Amino acid sequence: MEVRARTKHASISPQKLRLVCDQVRGMDAEQARVLLEFMPQKGATIIMKTLESAIANATNNFDLSRNNLYISQIFADEGPRLKRFTAGARGRYKPRVKRTSHLTVILAEREEA
């Protein structure tokens, strides 16, 4: 049984979000949530909210135990880029690309041995 949650159009570059994703991939859901709570990165709060949503989906919609859940997959894809500009010297145009991300968290239940 897999449970997923997605956050689309997050205003952070996927490269920065992937650094935090790599830290929590494969961890227990509760352990990852505690770790994300104390990380200083901006991406940690975005991932924590998405993880809490996935945990809520698992417990409320599928009646899974919160203690048996772990992060089976987590990845950040690139969203649409917002193309803006900054004024440069001598009336020039300096392009500025604001990147967005799509985050997907997939939880699975551990098999009890």
N, C-alpha and C positions, 0 to 999 in steps of 0.2 A: 504494500500500500504506500503510495507516494502522495504527498500533499505539497502544493506549491503556492507561492505568493509572489506577486510581481509589483515592482515600482517602476513606472515609466516616466520619462522626461525629467529625471533627477538632474539638478543643475550642478553637476560635478563631472569632471572628465572621467571616462572609463578607466584610464590608466591609474588614476589616484584611487578609484574605487576597487580595482583589482588587487592593489597592495593590501587592503584590509580583508578582501575575500580570501586571499591565500592564507591569512592567519587563522581563520575559523573553519576552513574546509575540513570536513570529516569529524568535527568535534560534536559532543553532545549538545543539544539545543540549549539547555539551561546553563551549561558551562560556557558556551559561546556568548550567551546573553550577558553574563556577568563580566566576561572579558571585554566585550564591546562597550559596556557601560563606563569603563575606566580608560579607554583608549582616547588619546587627544585628537585624532584625525576627524575631519568633517564627515568622511565616509562612514565612520563607525556608527554615528547616530542614524544615518539613512539605512544602513544594514540592520541595525538593532530594531528599528520600527518595522521593517519588512519581515524580520525573523519573528517578532512578536505576533505579527499578522498571520504568519504561517502556522505558528503554534496554536493560535486561536482557531484557525481553520481546522486543524487536526483534532483539537479537543471538542469543539462545538459541532462540526459537521460530520466527523467520522468516528467520534467516540474513542479516540486513541489516548493512551496514557501519556501524559506530559513528560514523565521520567524516562520513557523508552525511546524518545525521539532523538535523532541525530541528523546533522546536515549532510545529506548524501551528495547534493550538487549545489554549487553556488557560482554564479557567473554574472559578469557585467558586460553588456553589449553596448555598442555605440548608438546613441539616439540622433535626432536631427541636430545639425549645427546651426547656431544663430550667427549670421554674418553681420557684424557691426563695423564701425570705423571710428578711428581716432584722428583728430586733426594733427597734421605734422607741420614741420617748419616750412615756411614759404608757401603756405596754402596747399600743401600736399595732403594726400589721402593715405592713411595707414590702416590697412585692414586688420580686424580683430575678430577672431573666431571664438565664440563661446560654445563649448561642447556640452552635450547632455548625454545621459546614460539611461539604459534600461537594465534594471537589476532583477534577477530571478533567483529565488531561494527554494530549493526542493528538499523537503524533510522526508525521512523514511523511519520505519519502526525497527528497532533492533530485534533480532531473533533471539529468543531466550533459549539458552543451551541446557 
